[in-house]
Amino acid sequence: MQMNKIIQTCFWLSEADKAEIMREHEDMLFMQTLPAAFRKLQADFDALKAEHEALKKYVYENRTAPAQDKKAKSALLTIETAKRYAGTISAGEWTSFGLKADGTVAAKGRNQFGQCDVSDWENIIAISANQCAAVGLKLDGTVVAAGKNDVGQCDVSGWTDIVAISAGACHTVGLKADGTVVAVGWNKYGQCDLSGWKDIIAVSAGFFHSIGLKSDGTVTATGGVINGRVQYGQHEVSGWKNIVAVSAGQGHAVGVRSNGTVVAVGTNKYGQCNVSGWKNIVAVSAGRFHTVGLTANGTVVAAGTNSHCECDVSGWKNIVAVAAGFGYTLGLKADGTVVAAGDNSKGQCDVSDWTNIGPRK
């Protein structure tokens, strides 16, 4: 408007010249506004692109998530995620172990037999503890052990191609990459009689017995046999189906179904098998006389004896792995720290200073 007033005062210009000058001025003003317009268009495009990527991520996660997780938007874990954390913490009789993300191992508790002498272990991807020993699975598929070896439970130096390990009372079980299983140690009750096992995808060693999860979701077991009879019935797993995780305790066995419910067999003297009401479970751990279950939302449930407060876990949150020992319980938090409840007579629960515990990176 100001430019138009100035042009009109130029009496020496013809009306045609005045009109031409005004058109050129308006064109110049338009060109000056283009950069700002383009910047706004770019910002709008970037915002739309971000919304599109967020929508793709949402659709993908909800398409691939297990059904039980779709029902709980706050769920932290799936069964597959829980499996990734398996072997990161282990509770023995009076000794606790934690796998650090750098492949080293932390230990607390009783060290009478050298079971805590693991400070020089490297490239470990899973750990498991029994009464008086500890075993570690290395990245190259070999196994190391420390502690009492009175019945050969630590004779694992020749093992190769191992993908999972489990330490029982006085025996050690290893799952090979081809689905077969090896075992060493105490075999008084037939707990090491598993040379014929095939198509196994997970193993767990208890006090008197060993159990194996097959690729078809069924379970096999051996051991616990005294005078031709299974002592506590922990061997009676042949009817289990759709199982995705297993754990063997002292005289009982526990399995997680694909729908998040739990089954258990064996001695129930202390209520350690009272798990039929559990739901949304992604992992379990069977201790001496108690059982703990990890739920999809990162909380923990427990059944069995609470004589040492080992079942006082209802307030735990953001848990990604659990381990039940002899009168105590460990829980790994999502931030790499560890909590504990129960018997601490040997310092096995002094784990509050542990950090960076989790799968090897």
N, C-alpha and C positions, 0 to 999 in steps of 0.2 A: 504493500500500500504506500509506504514512504517513497519507494522508487518511482511509482506512478506519478506522484505529486511533483517530484523533481523533473521528470521527463516533460510534464505538461508546461513547465515554466520555460522550457527551451523553445522560444518562439521561432527560432531560425530553422527548426526541423519541420519537415512536412508530416502530415498525419500518418502517412505510410511508413516514414522512418521511425516515428515514435512507436508505432505498432510492432515493427521489426525488433527494435531494441527491447521492448517489453517481453516479446517471445523468447529472445535469447537469454534475458535475465531469469525468466521462469524455468528455462531448460537448465541453467546453471544451478539454480536452487534445488531442482529435482535431482541432479547428479550428486549434489552434496548430501542428500538424504539416503542415497543408495547404500553406503557402507553400514549405516546403522540398521537399515532394513535387513541387509544380508546377515548381520550379526544376530538379529532377533530370529531370523529363519533358522540359523545354525543352532541356536540355543534350543529352539522348539524341536528341531530334529534330534538333538542329543537327548533331550528329555524323553521323547517317544522311543528312542532306541533303548534307553535304560529301562523303561517300562516293559518293552518287548522282551528283553533279556530276563527280567525278573519273572515275567509270566512264563517263559520257557522253563526256567528253573523250578517254579512252583508246579507246573504240569508234570515235569520229569520226576520230581521227588515224590509226588503223590501217586504217580503211575507205578513206581518201583517199590514204594514202601510196603512192608507186610501189612496185612489187614489189621492186626492188632494195634499197629502204630497209627493207622488212619483214624482210629477211634479216640486216640489220645494225642492231641496236637502238641502237648507239652513233653511227649516222650523224648528221652535223650538217646535211647538205645534200641537197637534191633538185635535179634539173635545173632546175626552175622557180625555186628559190631562187637557184641559181647565175646564172640569167639576170638576176635583180634586181640582182646585183652587177656585171654586165657593164658595162664603161665606167667603173668607179670607179678603176682604176689603168691606166696605159699606159706601156710601155717603148719608147722610140724607138731611135735609133742611139746617142747619148750623153746622152740627156735622159729623165728620169722625171717622170711627172705623177700626182698623186693628187687625186681629187674629194673635197672635204670635205662633211660632212653639211649645212652651211649654204649649199651651192651655189657656194662659191668653190673655187679650184684652187691646189694647191701644186706647185712645180716644183723640180727639182734637176738639175744637170749643165751641160753645155756650152750657152752662150747666144750663140754667134757671130752668129746671124742673128735674134736677138730672140725665139726660140721659147719662152723662159722668161718673157717679159713678159706674164704672165697674171694678175698680182695684182689687176687691176681687173675681172676677169671676175666676173659675178654670175648667179644663177639658172641655173647649169649643172647638167645632169642626166647628162651622159656626156662623156667625153674620149677622144681618140685622138691618138697621136703618130706621126710618120714620121721620116725622116732629119733634116730640118732645119726642121720646122714642127709646130705643134700645132693641133688643131681641137676646139671645144667645142660641144656641143648644148645649146641653151637650153630652158627650160621652155615657151616659147611656140612651139617648133618651128623657130626660126631657128638659124643657125650662125655662130660667130665663129672666127677663125683668127689665128695669130701665127707669125712666122718667115719663112723664105725663100719667095719667090713668083716665082721665075725662070721657071717654066713654067705659072703660073696655078693652082697647087695650093691657094692660099689664097683664090681668087675664089669665096667661098661666101656673100657678104653678101646676095645676092638669093634664097637658098634659103628656102622656107617649107614648113610641114607636114611637117617631117622628124622621124622617130621613132628613127633610129639612124644612126651615122656610123662611118667607118673610114678611116684614113689609110694609104696605101701608101708606097712609096719617095718618089715625087714626084707622086702623084695622091691625090685625096680622093673618097670615095664616100658618098652619102647615100641612106638608105631613106626613102621618103615614106609617109605614112599610108595611101595607096591601094594600096600594094604595088608601086609602080613605083620606079625607081632613077635617080638623077642622079649625074654625075661631072664633075670638072674636073681639069686638070693634064696631066701627061705622058702621051701616048697613042701613043708610038712602037711599042709592041707590041700595041696594041688593047685595053689594059686599061680604057679608058673607053668602049668600044663596048657599052653596056648599055641603050641607050634602049628596046629592045624587051622588056626583062624585065618580067614581071608576076607577081602572086601571091607576091612575095618577103616573107619575114618576118625575115630576117637577112642582113647583108652583111659581107664581110671583104676588105680590100685588101692584096695582097701587093706584092712588088717589081715583078714584070713582069705581074701578073695580078690579077683580081678574081673572087670567088666569091659566089654568092647561094644562100641556103637557101629553098626554096619551101614553101608551106603544106602540100603533100602529102608532105613529107619527102624529096623529091629535091633535087638540087643542080645549079646551072648555073654555068658559068664562061666567062670571056673573057680574052684577053690571052696573053702569053707566046709570041706567034707571030713567028718570025723567018724570013723568006724562005718564008712559007707553011707553016711547020712549028712545032708547039708545041715550045719549047726543051727543057723538062725533063719533060714529061708531066703537069705540074700541072693541066692542063686536062681530064684524063681522069676526070671525076667523074660522067659520065652514068649509070653503073650503080649509083650509090649510092642506097640506100633506107633509110627509117626513120631519117633523120638529124634530130637535134634541135639541133645546134650545129656551127659551122664556123669555121675559122681559116686564113688564108693566110700563108705564110712567104715567104722570098725566092724559093725555087724549088720549094716543095712546098705541098700543101694537106692539111688534116686535118679529119675529121668525127667527131662523137660520135653513135653510134647510140642509139636509145631504150632498149636493153638495157644501156647502160653500157660497151659495147665501142667501139673506135676504129678507123677506117680512115684510110689516108694514101696519097697519090700524089705523084709528082714526084721530084726529085733526092734520092738517098739516100746521097750520097757520105760523109756523116759519121754515118749511121745515124739521121738525124732522122725517118725513116719507120718505124722499128722499134717499132711501137706495137701490133702485133696481139695481144700477150699482156696488154694492159691491161684491167682490169675495174673495174666500179663507178665509172666516170668520169662526172662531171657537167659538166665544162668543160675546154677545151683552149686553148692558145695556141701558135702557131707563130712561132718567131723566125727569125733569119737562117739558122743552121745547127743549131738544136736545137728540140725540142718539149717542152712541159710539159703535164701533165694533173693536174687536181684531182679527187681521189676523194671519194666521198660521206661519208667519215669525217674529212675535213678535212686529209688528208695529200696530198703531191704526189709525182708520178713524173716522170721526165725521160728523154729519149732524144736522141742526137746528140752533137756535139762537146762536150768538156768542157775545152777549152784554157784557158778563163778561170775554171774552176770554176763555170760557169753551171748545171751539172746537179747541183751539190751541195745538193740540196733534200730529201734523204730524211729529215732530222731535223725538218722543219717540221711543225707541228701547228696545229690550229684555224684553218686557212686557208679563206677564203671566195671568193677570186678570185686568179687568176694572170695574169702578163703576161710574155711572152718578148721580149727585145729583141735587140740586136746584141751578143752575147757576155755577156749578163747576164739575170737573172730577178728579177721582183718578186712578192711574195706579200702579200695583204691578210689580216690576222688578224681574227677575229671581234670583237676588242675595239677595232678601228679603227686599230691600229698596222700598220706595214708592215715586212717583212723583205726582204732582198736578197742575192743571191749572184752572183759573177762579176766582170767587168771594172768597175773603178771609177776608171779613168784620168782621167775628167772629173768625178768626184764624183757620178755618176748613181746610185750605190748608197748615198749618204749620206742615207738616209731614216729612220733610227732615231728621229729626233725628231718625225716626223709623228704626229699624233693626230687622232681624229675623222674618219678617212677612211671613206667609205662612201656609199651612196645618199643623195641629197638628201632631207631630211625636210620 
